[in-house]
Every structure is written in C-alpha cells, then in structure tokens.
Amino acid sequence: MNSLSDAKMHIDSFSRPNGYNQYSWNIAKKMALEVWDHYLNNRPFRKPINYFCNEFYNMIKNPKGEYIVPENSFRKFA
C-alpha cells in the first residue's frame, strides 16, 4: 500500500465482528487508519495498541502479512 486511500480500502474490506457494536468498530478502523498514516509517513506510532479484535490486527498488516508496527510494541487480543 502506497497511500492512505489504499490503506482505507484495505481497512474497509474487513467485516465488523460479531459482538462489536458500530461505535467500537469505527474506533478500531479509525485507529488502524492512524497506524497506517504514521507508517506511510515514516513516523513512529506511539499510542498504545492493546486488546482490539483480531480483525484490527489484520488491518495493520501489509500485503505480505507483516505488521506495520513492531509486533513487540503491542499486546494482541487472545
């Protein structure tokens, strides 16, 4: 992905998981887009990334399946 619009299309391709209300889903998508914005602009992302749904963690992976932030900088949802 080379642009924020590409990242947004990627993020929007995920379906809201069961049990996630629309508000929570929008927050997760907004956070994922913010992560991509930092990544694309070569800036470190310093906000905490913890305990989102599994879909969120897939949103912050590049097309090769690699996280765009260091994996040891966050705790994943189990």
Phi, psi and omega in degrees: 000134185244354182215163179294328178293323174297316180297319179297318177298319177299311181298316181291348180283348180272141178271146178296128181288154176301140178087353178261121178283167185299321180299310180298321179296317179296323177296316179299316180294321178296318179295317179299319179294323177296320177299314179298321179301315178297316181299312183293334179261012175056043177242143177291145177262120188252354178285152177291141176237098184217137167062034170277175178291162180301326180300322179302314183295330175287331178294333183259030172249145176282174181302340177278356180088013180261140177295145180269357171236154180302127184299333180280000180268001179213162176251129183276154173293133182277000000 
